[in-house]
């Protein structure tokens, strides 16, 4: 069962994310995990029932949240009878809760709404969605506006096409096989102090295209621009792209401050849905570390 986690604060952006997640769940025969984090005192879970009675407003807020989740769950069930809905809420640190929930319930995809940011504010405070992109073990789909029907007929995978990124691209292929998708493999040629020669990048792109075989249509593209972000934005606007997909290394703290994160910038600034795939989490996953022939032998022995 394909599991999709949708964090919600009941805002319009969260509603857009929920609509997209439900359409994906129908195509993938998946289930939706609807999650909300509510603000309560940090020691709330340590209080006994008698102590909690001393905080009637907090108890009322919690009851209201549960009611809103129940209503939302009922509304979804009326429109999407075939999709199983699991709703929950908790207290504590939002980012830690989402990441922990995704790991505990083996979530396959997180779909989040985002307002985005610009200028200095994104570097000072960032956004919750950006941080989830960096920390989550599973792919994250960011939605900023109502998307209508989810078809993902044209998807761009923007990359430098380093061989090390192939596991992330393989993850993308596994996801888009449920759609009648056309993947545009895009490299952006920008002025820089050092970059791979374009003929070398083109050769690498051919090897990525070979991974599509005859199951997914793939074409190669080169775009020029003053920056990767501007080049990607131009390509998206000119080719009716419905989703951008990128691999992220999940850098943290100092490394990210020094090197930045192209994926997080794209999440922050582009209006189309953006799918980010954490390469490090794929490489650390037991299924990736165990070669297929060993997995088959293990299954044979267990049988």
Buried (B, 14 or more C-beta within 10 A) or exposed (E): EBBBBBBBEEEEBBBBBBBBBBBBBEEBEBBBBBBBBBEBEEEBEEBEEEEBEEBEEBBEBBEEBBEBBEEBBEEBEEEBEEBBBEBEBBBBEBBEBBBEBBEEBEBBBBBBBBEBBEEEEBEEEBBBBBBBBBBBBBBBBBBBEEBEEBBBEBBBBBBBBEEEBBBBBBBBBEBBEBBEBBBBBBBBBBEEEEEBEEEEBBEBBEEBBEBBEEEBBBEBBBBEBEBBBBBBBBBBEEBEBBBBBBBBBBBEEEEBEEEEBBBBBBBBBBEBBBBBBBBBBBEEEEEEEEEEEEEEEEEEEEE
